Amino acid sequence: MNIIGPDALVFGVENVKDCEQYLIDYGLDSVGDGRFEALDGTSIVVLPKDDASLPPALPTGNMLRKTIYGVADQNTLDAIAGELGTDREVKVLDDGSLVANDDLGFTLGFQITVRKAIDLPAETVNAPGAAPQRPVNVAAADPDAAPKPRSLSHVVYFVPDVAKGEAFYTQRLGFRCTDRFTNAGPFLRPAGTQDHHTLFMIQTPPFLQGCEHFTFHMGGPSEVMQAGTRFVEKGYESFWGPGRHIFGSNWFWYFNSPFGCHVEYDADMDIHDDEWTAREALSSEDTSQIFLFQHRDKWFPSGGPPPAKE
């Protein structure tokens, strides 16, 4: 099935204004009707928790109410409807999109993707032994740059039965496992993308079920650092990072949020095809990141060591 990846995540929240301001400060654009878009049209949708259009909440009360996947074409929608319709209700909405639940109770949507093609340069690196990537006299560092999220990258679920969840996505929707944390869960990618993962599941007790974090791709590690620094300067609390993961290789920086989950910036994720052999490791500090920084206020070496962080 030619599922490309998440087009949108829909949240039902109490503090709508706080969530909307958070997404604007994160870098998404408000386009109306509670939708906040990245440059390619993928989005987060924020609605009041009692909005009649929302599907029922998970028993845990997690604010994520729907994960909407973009697919390549109508044939893929028809294939999904046929496959899932064998053992569960599949609703066809007025816009032609589908709604169904996965085997763990998460509400899924499927639509012909809204992703727009974007043509933007990636970050460039000049390194000895390689041809220059930036022309002579072109400076890379721009203090006034305003990096924008480019595309909705992935969502991470806390789940009570990771084996059941993996079986659903791989056997029913054609996802593949790219890597796995033995004591946590699998990284999964659908057939329509080569991104290392668009879904990661973590085994947890049932009372934690829901969204652990979501993230958007940035244009490179400097954009992660610059956007994250601006986010901190606006008063948002860093949770983990900046750093670089091992599985996926993506640079990361996670923040606390009013969505009841963490929100990440990421960049430079590995891509894989069906020839890739999944790796497996126990999740730990040593296997989850190759290195980790800790944000601090700016400092200049003008006569002593940097001040201790309070």
N, C-alpha and C positions, 0 to 999 in steps of 0.2 A: 504494500500500500504506500502510495506516494505522499506520506505525511511529512511536511516540511519542518514543523516545530511550532512552538506556542505563538499564536498571534496576539493573544490578550489574556490577562488574568483579571477576574472580576471579584471585587471585594465588597462585602456589606459591612459597614462600619458605623459606630456611634458618633465619632468625632470627625465628621466629613470635612470641615474646614481645615483641621490640622493635617489630615491626610492629603488633601489637595495641595496645601502649601508645601508639604514635604516633597511631593512629586515635582512641583515647580522648582523648588530649590535644588532637587536632585538633578534637574536638567531637562525634564520632559515638557512638552508643550500642551497646554490646555486647548482642546479643540471643541469643547462643548459636550453636554450630556454626560458629564462625569468622566470623560475620556481624556487620557494624558498620553501623548504619543512620542515615540522616538522618531529618528529621522526617516526610517523605512516604513512607518505607519503602524508598527507593532505597539502595544499599549497596555496600560493599566487602567481599569475602569473602577471608579469609586462611587458607590451608591449607599444611601442610608440602609441600615441593616434590616429595616422593615419594608423596603421597597418591594412592591408586589411582583416585579419582574424577576426577582432573584429566586433561584432554586433554594430548597431548604438547606439550612446550615448543617454541618456535621454535628454529631452528638456532643463533641467537645466544645462547640461554639466558636471554633476557629473562624476568622474573618474571611478566608478564601472561600468563595462560593462557587466558582466555575473556572476551569482551565479550558481555553478555546484554542484548538489546534488548527493551523492553516494547512490546507492540502492543495495539491497541484491542480486538480480538475474535478469535473462532475463524476467521471468514472470512479475516482477514488472515494468520493462521497457515497456513491452507490454501493461500492464494495464494502465500505464500513457499515452502512445501513444493513446490508445483507448479512454480514458476519455477526454483528452484535444483535441483530434482530432475531437470531435463532434462539436466544435464551433470556432476553430482557427487552423492556420497552425502549424504542428509539423514536423520539419525537422529531418531526420535521417542522421547523418554524416557518413563519411567513416569508422570511428572506431566503429560504432554501437550506439553511444550516441545520445541523443535527444536534440533538442533545441526548445523552445517555449517561448512565453511571458506570464507573469501573467496578471491579470486584471488591473494592475496599470502601465504596461509598462516595468517592469523589465524583462530582458532577463534571462531565466533559462536554465540550462543544466541538463541532467540526464544521469548517467553512472553507470555501475556496479562498485561498490566502489573500489578505489585504496588503501583504508586503510589497513595497515599491522598490524598484531597483535604485540603488544609490551609487554614485560614482564619486568617491572621495579618496584622496591619497591616504595611505597608511603612514605611520611614523617611520622615519628613515634613520639609519645608523651608518656613520662613517667608521670603518674599522681597518686597521693595518692588515694588509694581505688581501683586501677585497676592494673592488672598484668603488669609488665614492657614490653614495646614494643621494647626497645633496650636492647641488652645484656649488662651485666656488663662490664665496661671499654671501651664502644664504645661511642665516642663523637659525638654529633649531629651537632655541629657548625663547618663548614669547610670554612674558609675564601677564600680558593682557588677553591671552587666548581664553576662549570660553568653550571648552570641550563639551560636546553634546552626546548623550547616549545614541548609539546608532541602531541597535536592534535588540529585541528581547531575546536573551540568551537561553536561560534555563530556569526551571523551578525545582525546588527540593521539597519533598514530602517527608514528614514523620508518619510512619505507618505501623500498624500493629502486627502485620503479617507480611514481611518483605517477600517471602517465597511466593505467596499468593499474588501479590502485586506484580512481581516480575513475570510470572507466568501469564498474567492477563496481557501485559503490554507486549511481550515477545511473541506469544502464541496467537493472540487475537488481532493485534495491530501491527505486527511486523517490526517492532523495535529490536535492536541488537544490543547486547551487553558489550561495552568497550573495555571496562575495567571494573574491579569489584573490591570493596573492603569486606573481608571475610566476616567481621563482627558487626557490620553495619548494613551494607546493601550494595546494589549494582548502579553503575552509571549507564544510562541507556540513551541511544540515539535512534530516531526513526529513519526510515529508508530514504526520505527526501532531503536529508542533509548529511554532510560529512563532519559536522561539529562533533567533538568528542562526546558531548552529552547535551540533551535538552531536558532530561529528567534524571534526578538522583533520588533514591529512596533510602531512608534510614530507619532501621528497626527500633521502635520505642514502645513503651506501654500504651495501651489503648487511650488513656486519658490525655495523651499528648498529640493525637492524630491531627494533622493539618499541614499548613505551609510552614516550613522552617525558614526558607529565604527564596527570593527571586533576584535576578540580576539582568543587566543590559550590557552588551558589548560596547566598549569604547574603542577608539582608534589606535591605542597602543598603551604601553605601560606609563609613559609620561602623562597621558590623558587621565589614567586612573589616579595617579599621584596628584595631578593638578585639580581634577574635579573633587577628589576626596578631601584635599586640603581646603578648598573653598567650602565644602560641606561642613567640615569641622568649624571653620571660621563663622559659619552661620548658626552655630550652636548645637549641631547634631553630634551625637555621641558615637565615637568609633567603638566597634565591638571586637574586630579581629582584622589585623592588617595595618599597613599594606604588606603584601608578601607574594609568593608565587607557589602555586600548587604543583604537585608532582603528577598525579593523574589528571590529564588534561592540559597541564603546563600553564594554565591561565594565571596571569597576574590577578590579584584580588584585593579588595578592601570592603569589609562588611561594616554596616552601621545598624544601630537600634532604630526602630521605627514605630509609629503609632498604629501599624497594621497588625500588631501581634506577631510579627515575624521579623527577621533581619532582611536588609536590602543591601545588595552588593554592587559595586562596579567591577567589571572584569575586562580583560583584554588578552589577545594573542593566544587563543585556545587552539590546541592541536586539532587537526582534521584526520579522519580515518575512512577507509573503505572496507569492504567486506573481507579483504585479505588480512586485516589486522587480527592478531591474537590477543584476547583480553588478558591483562595481568591481574594478579590477586595479591592482596597484602592485608595484614591486620591494620585497622585504623589507629593511628597514634600521632604524636607530635612529629615523629621522624618520617612518617609516610604521607602525611597530609600536606606538608609544605617543604620546599627545598630551602627556603629562608623566610624570615619574618622580620619586618621592621615595626617600630612603635612610633606613632606620631608624637611630635612635640612642637612647641612654638618655635619660630625661627630664632636662630642664634648665630652669633658671629664671634670667631676666636680672637677677641681683642684684649687678652691678658689673663686668661684663666680657663679652667675646664668649664664645660656647660653646666648650668645649674641643675641640681637634682630635681627630678620630677616629683611633685607632691602627690 
